[in-house]
Amino acid sequence: MKWTLKSPINSAVLRKFAPISELEAQLLSNRGIKDLQEAQEFFDPDLKRLADPVTLPGAKEAVKVILKAIIKSYTHKLSSCV
């Protein structure tokens, strides 16, 4: 695996993360977090702010696979009861 280093954050960005350290600010910035408010939300998540799981890539296909497995299992159990 090859590591890709991001450019160091500038002082204007660093000020948005005050009072945390430069290293912490850099790590948060690398994750796409833009300020201290977003950092607080990142470290204290709320279920109301989570994205709808259906919007996750591959979610609809995963639901179809799971439903097929449930139906197959259910029909198998029904046929063994007869």
C-alpha positions in Angstrom: 0.0 0.0 0.0 1.3 3.4 -0.9 0.7 6.3 1.4 -0.4 9.7 0.0 0.5 12.6 2.2 -1.8 15.6 2.1 -0.5 19.2 2.1 -0.1 20.7 5.5 -3.0 22.9 6.5 -2.4 26.7 6.5 -2.8 29.0 9.5 -6.3 30.1 8.5 -7.6 26.6 8.6 -5.7 25.9 11.8 -7.5 28.8 13.5 -10.8 27.2 12.7 -9.8 24.2 14.8 -8.6 26.2 17.8 -7.9 25.2 20.6 -6.9 21.7 19.4 -3.3 20.8 18.3 -2.0 21.3 14.8 -1.7 17.5 14.4 -5.3 16.9 15.4 -6.4 19.7 13.1 -4.4 18.2 10.2 -5.9 14.7 10.8 -9.5 16.1 10.9 -8.9 18.2 7.9 -7.6 15.1 6.0 -10.9 13.5 6.8 -12.8 16.4 5.2 -13.8 18.0 8.5 -13.7 21.8 8.0 -14.0 23.3 11.5 -14.3 22.7 15.2 -18.1 22.4 15.0 -17.8 19.5 12.4 -15.1 17.9 14.6 -17.5 18.0 17.6 -20.2 16.4 15.5 -17.7 13.8 14.3 -16.7 12.8 17.8 -20.2 12.9 19.2 -22.4 11.4 16.5 -26.2 11.6 16.5 -28.4 9.1 14.8 -30.5 11.9 13.4 -27.5 13.2 11.4 -26.7 9.9 9.8 -27.4 9.5 6.1 -30.2 7.3 4.9 -28.6 3.8 4.6 -30.4 3.3 1.2 -28.1 6.0 -0.2 -25.0 3.9 0.5 -23.3 2.5 -2.6 -24.6 -1.1 -3.2 -27.3 -0.9 -0.5 -30.2 -1.7 -2.8 -28.3 -4.7 -4.2 -27.5 -5.9 -0.7 -31.1 -5.7 0.4 -32.1 -7.9 -2.6 -29.5 -10.5 -1.7 -30.6 -10.6 1.9 -34.3 -10.9 1.0 -33.5 -13.7 -1.5 -31.6 -15.5 1.3 -34.5 -15.1 3.8 -37.1 -16.3 1.2 -34.9 -19.3 0.3 -34.4 -20.2 4.0 -38.1 -19.7 4.7 -39.2 -21.9 1.7 -36.7 -24.5 2.7 -38.1 -24.7 6.2 -41.7 -24.9 4.8 -40.8 -27.8 2.5 -39.1 -29.7 5.3 -42.3 -29.4 7.4 -44.4 -31.2 4.8 
